[in-house]
Amino acid sequence: MRVAIVGAGVMGCTTALSLAARGVDVTLLERSVPGAEASSAAAGILGAQAELHRHADDVATFVAARAAWGPWARELREHTGIDVGHRVSGVLRVARTGDERAALAEEVAWQTARSLRASLLDGAAARQIEPELSPDVVAAAHFPEDAQVDPPALLRALMAAAARSSFVTVRAGATVERLVVESDRCVGVMLDGAPFRADAVVLAAGSWSSLVAGLPADMPAVRPVRGQIVLLDERPPRARTIVFGGDCYVVPRGDGRVLCGSTMEHAGFRKEVTAQGLHTILSGAIACVPSLAAAQFAGAWSNFRPHAAGDRPLIGPSPMAGLFLATGHYRNGILLSKVTADAVARVVVGPAPTG
């Protein structure tokens, strides 16, 4: 069996490895450099519980996705020698007003009623966990099991694992012009005017997914939502816990690097870092963690979250036979990558071998 995967970001690479584990020959098709788009530009927050307030129907999926990361990170390190930066650093979602505290109390009660570890802390208790929190933080929801990975390291590990697999071929600079469809079935893709035939095609092109010609008319569209991120450098490292506050987040890597983000902009495919974006991110981050005002500015970038119409990721069979989907994960692509890859591999070829 041969499978073509359109897109070699974290979703495409992880799906390729899951299929390869089932003995499937996979070709990863990437229009530019593998992992150069949203995957390596993300913050890498595994915020299964921190994000649940937006995805109340996805408790089991989000928690299972987070749990899959410990074994997956170990497997990648053992196979490639690359540490992907998996750390259970916890998340504090902070409140500065009584109304914000009340909203957090409802969220914590909702989660604990579902046997999830979460607690509502007053400001003093929150600062015991993260001493760098602003003194105006009056309360925080603590999600101790939420975690993080380092996306650039993750993409290096995935690429190394793919390169070592006899079942995976990576083709960079391969622009998919359109799907090849025969008798209402996808049988491959068109590359440089020539068909590349496959028994199945997996669309994992992120924000560019809807630009592939030949997709089913009734497939939900995927659109880009720009996010800007700022990288700061603390010397010595001070912050140690992921902090969510208002519309910003602060992600300490533990080695002095601190990622601050992120904007949510409907700007098409304009990959820009703007003065307003930097101002919004830095003012929000410093309001949460005032000591970041003295950190060194180390860089900034932007990229696109793939947002699917209907606010649900597109995973599994598409409306067209032979075409499978692994896209539209919006804010949670890194978190959901492993469970998505395994789910897609199962429907394409069946369960992985055991033993």
C-alpha distance (Angstrom), angle and dihedral (degrees) to the residues before:
residue distance angle dihedral
M1 . . .
R2 3.79 . .
V3 3.80 123.8 .
A4 3.80 126.7 -170.9
I5 3.80 117.0 -153.4
V6 3.79 117.7 -160.5
G7 3.80 106.9 -146.9
A8 3.80 130.5 29.5
G9 3.77 101.7 -146.4
V10 3.78 122.8 116.4
M11 3.81 91.6 -69.6
G12 3.79 95.4 49.7
C13 3.80 94.9 42.1
T14 3.79 94.5 47.3
T15 3.80 90.9 47.5
A16 3.81 89.8 49.8
L17 3.81 91.0 53.6
S18 3.79 92.1 47.0
L19 3.80 90.4 52.0
A20 3.81 91.5 44.7
A21 3.81 89.0 54.9
R22 3.79 85.5 61.0
G23 3.81 92.4 52.7
V24 3.80 95.8 -103.4
D25 3.81 122.0 146.6
V26 3.80 106.6 -125.4
T27 3.80 131.6 -170.6
L28 3.81 116.0 -162.7
L29 3.80 111.4 -151.9
E30 3.81 115.7 -160.4
R31 3.78 123.8 176.2
S32 3.82 93.1 -153.1
V33 3.81 131.7 3.1
P34 3.82 116.3 -25.7
G35 3.79 110.6 -103.3
A36 3.80 94.0 5.3
E37 3.78 96.9 121.1
A38 3.81 132.1 57.2
S39 3.81 95.6 -30.0
S40 3.80 97.5 66.7
A41 3.81 92.6 34.7
A42 3.81 95.3 57.6
A43 3.80 126.0 103.9
G44 3.80 92.4 -124.0
I45 3.81 97.3 -132.7
L46 3.81 113.0 167.3
G47 3.78 90.4 -159.1
A48 3.78 100.1 162.5
Q49 3.81 92.5 154.1
A50 3.79 98.9 26.1
E51 3.82 87.9 60.0
L52 3.81 98.2 41.7
H53 3.79 93.8 94.0
R54 3.80 85.8 73.8
H55 3.81 96.6 41.3
A56 3.80 108.2 41.0
D57 3.81 92.2 159.1
D58 3.80 93.6 55.8
V59 3.81 103.5 63.7
A60 3.81 96.7 122.1
T61 3.82 93.9 42.7
F62 3.79 95.3 48.2
V63 3.81 94.5 46.0
A64 3.82 92.2 46.0
A65 3.81 89.7 48.9
R66 3.79 91.5 53.5
A67 3.81 91.9 46.6
A68 3.82 90.6 52.5
W69 3.79 91.7 60.8
G70 3.81 99.2 72.4
P71 3.83 94.9 57.8
W72 3.82 91.9 38.1
A73 3.81 92.7 52.2
R74 3.81 90.8 48.9
E75 3.80 91.5 48.4
L76 3.78 92.1 51.3
R77 3.81 91.9 47.8
E78 3.80 92.8 48.7
H79 3.81 92.3 46.3
T80 3.81 99.6 42.2
G81 3.82 106.6 16.7
I82 3.82 89.5 -123.5
D83 3.81 120.2 128.2
V84 3.81 107.4 -144.0
G85 3.80 92.7 -160.6
H86 3.78 98.4 -109.9
R87 3.83 106.9 174.7
V88 3.79 130.3 164.8
S89 3.79 93.3 -139.4
G90 3.80 97.9 152.3
V91 3.80 127.4 -134.3
L92 3.79 130.6 -106.9
R93 3.80 115.2 -160.8
V94 3.80 103.6 -162.9
A95 3.80 134.9 -149.8
R96 3.79 128.6 -158.8
T97 3.81 99.5 179.5
G98 3.77 136.9 47.8
D99 3.78 91.5 -111.8
E100 3.80 91.5 53.1
R101 3.80 90.0 48.1
A102 3.81 90.7 52.0
A103 3.81 90.6 51.7
L104 3.80 90.8 50.8
A105 3.81 91.0 48.6
E106 3.81 89.9 55.7
E107 3.80 91.1 48.5
V108 3.80 93.4 49.6
A109 3.82 91.8 47.4
W110 3.82 90.3 49.8
Q111 3.79 91.8 51.2
T112 3.80 98.1 43.5
A113 3.81 88.7 50.5
R114 3.81 85.1 62.2
S115 3.81 92.7 50.9
L116 3.81 94.6 -104.6
R117 3.80 120.1 143.1
A118 3.80 108.1 -110.0
S119 3.78 135.8 131.3
L120 3.79 138.3 -171.5
L121 3.80 110.8 -129.3
D122 3.77 130.9 -170.5
G123 3.77 117.5 -124.8
A124 3.79 95.3 -93.4
A125 3.81 92.9 50.7
A126 3.82 90.9 47.0
R127 3.81 89.7 53.5
Q128 3.80 89.3 53.1
I129 3.82 86.3 63.8
E130 3.82 95.7 38.9
P131 3.82 111.1 18.6
E132 3.81 91.7 -173.5
L133 3.82 93.1 67.1
S134 3.77 116.2 121.4
P135 3.83 115.7 -96.1
D136 3.82 89.5 -125.1
V137 3.82 91.1 66.7
V138 3.81 103.4 110.6
A139 3.82 98.2 -179.0
A140 3.78 142.8 -4.2
A141 3.77 138.5 -161.6
H142 3.79 108.4 -130.5
F143 3.80 120.3 -150.9
P144 3.82 102.4 -178.4
E145 3.81 97.3 -178.1
D146 3.80 97.5 55.5
A147 3.78 112.4 107.6
Q148 3.80 147.0 178.1
V149 3.77 143.5 -131.1
D150 3.81 131.3 -161.6
P151 3.84 105.5 -113.2
P152 3.84 98.4 -156.9
A153 3.81 89.9 51.9
L154 3.80 89.4 44.9
L155 3.81 92.2 53.9
R156 3.81 91.0 48.7
A157 3.80 89.8 52.1
L158 3.80 92.7 47.4
M159 3.79 91.7 49.0
A160 3.81 90.8 48.1
A161 3.80 91.2 49.7
A162 3.80 91.2 48.2
A163 3.81 91.3 49.1
R164 3.80 90.8 53.0
S165 3.80 93.9 49.4
S166 3.77 117.1 94.8
F167 3.81 87.9 -153.4
V168 3.84 98.6 57.5
T169 3.80 128.1 76.1
V170 3.81 119.4 -175.9
R171 3.80 119.2 -154.0
A172 3.81 112.6 -171.2
G173 3.79 119.9 -167.9
A174 3.80 90.0 30.6
T175 3.79 109.1 139.1
V176 3.79 113.1 -164.0
E177 3.79 106.4 -139.1
R178 3.79 96.6 -172.7
L179 3.76 144.7 -35.1
V180 3.78 118.7 -84.7
V181 3.79 107.8 -128.5
E182 3.79 126.8 -173.8
S183 3.80 124.0 176.2
D184 3.83 90.2 -9.7
R185 3.80 91.6 -54.7
C186 3.80 128.3 112.2
V187 3.80 107.2 -124.0
G188 3.79 100.3 169.7
V189 3.79 143.7 -50.5
M190 3.78 136.2 -81.1
L191 3.82 114.8 -112.6
D192 3.82 121.3 -178.2
G193 3.76 91.0 -20.0
A194 3.79 94.9 -51.5
P195 3.80 127.9 98.6
F196 3.78 119.7 -112.9
R197 3.78 103.8 -158.4
A198 3.78 123.9 -150.3
D199 3.78 138.6 166.8
A200 3.80 88.8 -126.3
V201 3.80 137.1 8.4
V202 3.80 123.3 -149.5
L203 3.80 116.7 -158.5
A204 3.82 108.2 -147.1
A205 3.79 99.9 148.8
G206 3.80 97.6 127.3
S207 3.79 114.6 -152.0
W208 3.81 89.9 -0.3
S209 3.81 93.9 57.9
S210 3.80 96.4 102.3
L211 3.81 91.6 51.0
V212 3.82 91.5 71.0
A213 3.80 107.7 103.2
G214 3.78 120.0 -127.4
L215 3.80 99.3 37.9
P216 3.80 118.4 148.0
A217 3.78 111.4 -86.5
D218 3.81 91.9 -129.7
M219 3.81 95.3 53.9
P220 3.83 112.1 113.1
A221 3.78 112.6 -106.6
V222 3.80 121.0 -112.4
R223 3.79 116.3 -144.5
P224 3.83 132.7 -175.2
V225 3.80 121.6 -109.0
R226 3.79 110.1 -168.7
G227 3.77 119.8 -132.3
Q228 3.80 124.6 -172.6
I229 3.82 121.3 -154.7
V230 3.81 131.5 -167.2
L231 3.80 123.7 -152.6
L232 3.81 118.0 -150.6
D233 3.79 129.2 -176.7
E234 3.81 120.8 -141.9
R235 3.79 116.7 -164.0
P236 2.96 109.0 -140.7
P237 3.84 99.8 18.2
R238 3.80 112.8 -110.1
A239 3.82 112.2 163.2
R240 3.80 114.5 68.8
T241 3.83 109.0 167.4
I242 3.80 129.6 68.2
V243 3.81 108.5 -109.5
F244 3.79 126.7 -160.5
G245 3.79 116.3 -166.5
G246 3.77 125.2 168.6
D247 3.78 105.5 -50.3
C248 3.81 96.9 -18.9
Y249 3.78 137.9 77.7
V250 3.79 135.0 -161.6
V251 3.81 119.0 -152.6
P252 3.83 116.2 -172.0
R253 3.80 111.6 -160.9
G254 3.81 92.7 -158.7
D255 3.80 94.6 -118.5
G256 3.80 98.1 76.3
R257 3.80 97.0 -82.6
V258 3.79 113.2 119.1
L259 3.81 122.2 -173.7
C260 3.79 116.5 -153.9
G261 3.76 123.7 -170.0
S262 2.83 173.6 -102.2
T263 3.76 150.7 -34.5
M264 3.82 124.2 -173.8
E265 3.80 107.3 -145.7
H266 3.78 133.1 166.0
A267 3.80 94.1 -148.4
G268 3.78 101.7 137.1
F269 3.80 113.7 -127.2
R270 3.82 94.8 -30.4
K271 3.80 102.8 133.6
E272 3.78 99.0 -162.5
V273 3.79 138.8 140.9
T274 3.79 108.1 -139.9
A275 3.79 134.5 -161.9
Q276 3.81 89.8 -122.5
G277 3.78 91.6 49.9
L278 3.80 92.5 51.5
H279 3.79 91.4 46.6
T280 3.80 93.2 49.8
I281 3.80 94.3 47.5
L282 3.79 97.8 43.6
S283 3.79 95.8 43.6
G284 3.80 90.6 50.3
A285 3.80 93.6 45.7
I286 3.80 94.2 47.9
A287 3.80 90.8 47.0
C288 3.82 88.3 57.6
V289 3.82 97.5 38.0
P290 3.82 109.2 21.2
S291 3.82 94.9 -173.4
L292 3.82 88.3 69.5
A293 3.81 87.5 76.3
A294 3.81 86.8 79.2
A295 3.80 95.6 46.2
Q296 3.79 120.3 110.7
F297 3.80 117.3 -105.8
A298 3.81 104.8 -120.4
G299 3.78 103.8 172.8
A300 3.78 148.7 -53.4
W301 3.80 136.4 -138.1
S302 3.75 142.7 165.3
N303 3.77 137.7 -144.3
F304 3.78 141.1 159.6
R305 3.78 134.1 -84.2
P306 3.82 111.6 -148.4
H307 3.81 106.2 -124.2
A308 3.80 116.3 -169.3
A309 3.78 121.4 -152.1
G310 3.78 108.4 -102.5
D311 3.83 92.4 35.3
R312 3.80 92.8 -100.6
P313 3.81 127.6 114.2
L314 3.79 115.6 -114.8
I315 3.80 107.2 -121.2
G316 3.80 128.9 164.4
P317 3.81 130.9 -3.5
S318 3.80 118.7 16.8
P319 3.81 125.9 -148.3
M320 3.83 86.6 -92.8
A321 3.80 122.2 72.6
G322 3.79 113.1 -115.6
L323 3.82 93.9 22.8
F324 3.80 120.4 101.5
L325 3.79 129.6 -175.4
A326 3.80 134.9 -135.2
T327 3.79 103.4 160.7
G328 3.81 145.9 90.3
H329 3.81 97.0 66.1
Y330 3.82 93.4 143.5
R331 3.85 109.1 -174.3
N332 3.80 96.6 0.7
G333 3.79 107.4 54.1
I334 3.81 96.5 119.6
L335 3.81 92.6 44.5
L336 3.81 93.7 49.4
S337 3.81 99.1 37.0
K338 3.81 99.7 99.2
V339 3.81 96.9 42.9
T340 3.80 89.8 44.7
A341 3.80 92.3 50.6
D342 3.79 92.7 49.6
A343 3.81 92.3 46.1
V344 3.80 92.2 50.9
A345 3.81 92.4 45.5
R346 3.80 90.3 51.9
V347 3.79 94.0 53.7
V348 3.81 93.1 43.1
V349 3.79 98.1 49.1
G350 3.80 112.3 -6.0
P351 3.83 134.4 -107.1
A352 3.79 120.8 -18.2
P353 3.81 116.6 -105.8
T354 3.80 117.4 -97.4
G355 3.78 130.8 -140.9
